[in-house]
Amino acid sequence: MKKILVTGGAGFVGSHLCERLLNDGNEVICLDNYFTGSKENIVHLLKNPYFEAIRHDITMPFFIEVDEIYNLACPASPVHYQFNPIKTIKTSVMGSINMLGLAKRIKAKILHASTSEVYGDPEVHPQVESYWGNVNPIGSRSCYDEGKRCAESLFVNYHLQNDVNIKIIRIFNTYGPRMHPNDGRVVSNFIVQALKGEDITIFGDGKQTRSFQYVDDLVEGMIRMMNTDDSFIGPVNIGNPGEFNMLELANKVLELTGSKSKLTFLPLPDDDPVKRKPDISLAKKMLNNWSPVIPLEEGLIKTIDYFKENLKK
């Protein structure tokens, strides 16, 4: 049994990770300030004697003894991270400094959840880890993009200067149960609008592409990355290389929900990437042949079922 700290553990991805780590026989401490996370996401875990939930903001120091740290804390959807851009940057930068300082003191292994947003609006397609990205440092999305890029630099330099045992993953678009219904991300947007019979809003012409990975595939990739040899620090892309444009996704959601919603088109937001698709060759090589196993339709059905129940509340 390992003692594992998960920052952002009450969030969409964090709650699934906590659940999996408990099921694997570990003791889990979930740290969250509940800005975008929710107690509802972890309430089913609270009866487990090996699970502990603590309200804390990682921009402030935190002291504990653990074996491993998964650093997930940070709002990840534009609606939330643009609500308070300075706070978003502080969470990525000061939060990383605090967690790296903790890992350094207690000699814990620490994994950082970075993002495909470090590639910005990419000029290389599909995106490989060696690509430096195309990010607007003063754009409306920069608080998230540049915060995460700075965090990666902090992790690498704590490793080089202080010998901290680090892992870096870059997460591509992920969906599944426990997504926030109002988080502004395309999968949750489309599903909630379809279930409510509202117009489905598509930004731009709908030809921009994304890759969508189901949350269980991501969690599997995270755990495999944490368990790799100490000499491999990443970064490594964790995403589904299946590429879909927004019109294809909208029509699939309409088909699976049986909704009569109409499509409406709005201008594309500033700095919104036109295409996004991971090259996962490195993940396959280094993470014991990891690749996503849950196809889009299967994952969407599970997510739709979750939102059906969620919207009844």
N, C-alpha and C positions, 0 to 999 in steps of 0.2 A: 504494500500500500504506500503510495506516494502522497505527500501533502501538496496540493496544487492551488495556487491563487489565480483566479480569472478576473481581470479588471473588465468592467462592462459586462459582467456575468448575467445581468438581468435583461440584457438586450436580446434582439432577435437571434443573432448568431451565438452570442455568449450563453444564452440559456440552453441551447441545443448542445453546446460544448460541455457545459456543467453536467447535464444529464448523461452524456456519453461517458465522461470521466468517472462519474459515480458508478455507472453500470459496469465500468471496467475495474471497479474495486478500489478506487482512490478516495481520499478525503479531499473535499473541495471547499474553498473559501471564495465566495462570490462578492466582489466589491463593485458597487454601483451607486451613482448619485441620483439615479432615476430621472435624468433629464429626458432621455429617449427610451430608456429601459423601463420595465414595468414589473411590479411584484407579481402580477398575474402570470407572467412568463415562468416564474420559479416557484409559485405557491405549492405546486404538486411535489416539489423537492424538499420542502421545509420539514417534513416528518422524518426525513432520513437523518439518522444521528451523525452521519459523516458529512453533512452539508451545513454550511454556515453562511448567512447573508449579512453583509455589513454595509451600511450606508456611508459612503465616503467619496470624496472628489479627489482624483489622483493629481490634480494640480497642487494639492497639499501633501506633504510627506506622509508615509504610512510605514508602520513597523510591524513586522511579523516574521516568523520562522517557517519557511516552506522549502520544498525541493525544486519546484518548477513554477514559472509565472507565464501565463498567457496574457499579453497586453492587447486587449481589444477595445478599451474605453475610448470612444470618440463618436460623435454623431456622424452618420455615414450617408445621409440623404441630403440633397441640396436644400430642401425646405428647412431642415433642422440645422445643418451646419452654417447656413447663411443667416439664420435667425440672430446669432451672436458670433460674428466672425472672429473677434478677438478671443473669445472663450474657446472657440474651436482650435485656434492656433495654440493657445496655452495648454489645452488638453493634449495635443500632439507633442508639443515641445517640452513644456514643464512636466507634463505627465510622464513622458519618456525618461526625462532626467531623474525623476523621483523613483520610477520603477527600476531603472538601470542602477541607480545608487543603492537601492534595496538589494538587487541581485548581486551587486559587487560585495556588499557587506556580508551577506549570508551565503555567498557562493552558490546561488541558485541558477539554473538554466532558464533563460527567458526568450520567449517567442514573441515577435512583434507582428501584429496584423497590419501590414501596409496594404496598398491598394493599386489597382490598375490605373487609377487617376494620376499616378506619378508619370504615366506616359502622355498625359494631356490629350490633345487632339492629334493622334499619332500620324506621322509621315512614313512609318514603317508598319507593314501589315502582313501577316499577324505580328503581334508584339512579342519580342524576345527579351529576356532579362538584360541583355547587354545594351539594349536601346535606351538612350538617355532621356528621351521624352521631348515633348513640345508643349510646354506649359506657360501660360500667361501669368507672370508673377504678381500682377496687380489686378487681375480680372476678378469677376464676382465669385468664381470657384476657387480662387487661389488660397483662401484660408484653409481649405481642406487639402488641396493638391500640394501646396508648398509646405504645409504643416507635416504632412506625411513624408515628403521628400527630406525635410530637415530631420525628422525622427529616424529615418533610415541612416542618415549620416551620423547621428548621435550613437545609434546602436553599433555601427561599424567601428567608430572611434573608441567607444567604451571597450570593445573587443580588442582592438589593437593596442590601446594605451593601458588598459586595466585588466586585460585577459578575462573579461566577462564572457561567459558561454552563451552566445546569442544565436537566434534563428530568425530569418526574415522571410515572410511570405507576402506575395502580392495578390490580393483577392480580386477576382473579376465578379461581375454582376451575379448576385446570389439571391435566391428567393425561397419561399417555403412558409409553413405555418409559423405564427408569432411575428410576422412582419407587422409593423405599425400600419393601421389602415389609412392614416393620413400622412404617410412619410414622403409622398410625392414621387416615389420610384415607380417605374413604368409597370411592372407586373402587378403590384398592389393597386395602383391607379386604375388600370384596365379592369381588373377583377371587381373591385368595389363599384366602379361605374357601371359595369355590365350587370352586376347583381341588383343594383338599385334602379336599373332601367334608364340611367342618365346617359347623355352623349359621351362617347369615348373620345377624349382629347388627345390628338396626335400633334406633336410639335414638329414643325417643318413639313416636308412632303412625305414623311413616313418611310423614306428609303434608308435612313441612317440605321446602322446595324449594332447589335449587341450580342454577347454570348451569355446564356443563362444557365447557372449551375444550381442544382438543388442543394439545400443546406446540409443534408447528410453527407453528400460527396465532399463538401468543403471541410466539414468536421473530421472526416476520415483523413483528408490530406493534411490538416493541421497536426493531428496526432502523429501521423507518420513522419512529418517534418521534425517535430519535437524529438522523436526517437532516432533520428539519423545520427551518424557518427559526428563527434564534436568538431571534426575538421571541416564539415560542410555547414556553412552559415547562411547560404543563399545570397541574394534573394531568389525565390522560385515562384513562378506563376502557379496559382491554384484557380483554375477556371475550366469552363466547358468550351471546347473549341467549336462546338456547333454554333453557327452564325445565323441569326434571323434578323430581318428588318422589322420595323415597328408595325407595318401593315400586316405582315405575316403573323406577328404576335397577337395583334388586335383581333384578327379574324379567327385565330385559334381559340382565344378566350370567348369570343361570341359563340363559336361552335360548341365549346364544352359547357358553357353556362346556359345555352339556349336563349340567350338574351336577344331582344329586338332593338338594342341600342344602336344609334347611328354614329358614324365617325365624323368628328369635326376637326378642323386643322387650325393650329395657332402658330405664330412665328417661333422659330427656333431660339432658345435662350442663348445668351452670350457664352462663347467658348464651349458650347456643347459638342462633344466629340462626334464626328461623322461616322466613324467606324471603330469597332472594338472587338478584338478576338485574340485569345491567348495562344501562343505557341507553348505547348506543355511537354515538349521533348525532354527538358531538364527534370521536370517532375516525374515523368515515367522512368527516367534513368536513376534518379537519386531516391525516390520515395517508393521503392519496391514495386515498380510498375504501376503506380497509382494512375488512374484516369477515372473520370466521372462514369457512373454506371446507370444513373436514373435519367431516362429520356424526358424531354420537355413535357410531352403530353401527360405522362404519369405524374410528374412533379406538379404540374398545373392542377390536375384533378385533386390532389391532396391539399393544395393551397386554396383552391376554390371551396372545398369542404370546410376548411378552417374558417374562411371569411363568412361563409353562410351562417355558421354558428356564432361567430363574433358579432355579426350585424344584428343578430336577434337580441343582444344584450342591451 
